[in-house]
Amino acid sequence: MESQSYTKAERSRTKSLLNLYLESEGIDKEDGLHEIILQYLEQQTKYGISERDRPHLERLRDLQKQLHAEKNKHH
């Protein structure tokens, strides 16, 4: 998945809109956000992403950090 780059203002507006929506539906903001995150993780792969994937994801994260460090070295 390619990462989008959003401004702080864009992120803030989106989060504010989400919070307003959840409140308007009578849903606790933290519970609503948790539910959205769970759904997102389930949709990312054929089998979903769960705690069993943590070691693999940590390794991928570390490789991403190394990649970005290498890119920054050459610029």
N, C-alpha and C positions, 0 to 999 in steps of 0.2 A: 504494500500500500504506500503510495507516494504521499508525503505529508504536505498539507496546505500550510501556508504561512498567513496568519491573521494578525491584524493589529490588536492592541490591547482594547481599543474602543469597540472593535467588532466583536471580540470575545465577550466584553462586558454587556453589550446590547443583547447578544444572543442569550447569555445566561440570565439576564434580567427578564427577557421575554419568556424564557422557559419557566422561571420562578413564578412569574405572573400567571402563566397558563396553569401550572400545578396548583397554585393557590386558588385560582378561579374554579378549579375542579374539586376543591376540598382535599387535595392530596398533600401530605407532608412533603416539603421540598427535598429533604434528604432521602426519604423513601422513594420519591419519584425519580430522583437522579440515580439512585441505586438500581432501580428497575430498568432504566434506560441503558445503564452500563451493562447490566446482565444481558439484556437483549442484544446489544452491540457485540458483546463477546461471543454469544451463541451464533450470531450471523457471520462471523468472520471466517469460519472454516466449515467444512462439511460436518464435522463433529463438535464444533464449538471450541471455545478456549476455556480451560478450567485450571485448577491448582496443579494438576498433573503436568501441565505445560510450563510451569514456572521456571524450572532449570533451563529448558530450551530457550524460553523467551529472554531470560537473563543473559544467556550466551549471545543471542542475537543482538540484544541491546549493547553489550560490550563490543561486539564487532562493529555496530553502527558508530559507536563513539570513536573507535580506532579509525574507521573510514573517514569520519569528519575531521579528526585530528590530522590525518595524512593530507586531506584536501587543503586544510588550512596552512599546513607546512609549505605547500607548493604555491601558495598565493601571496 
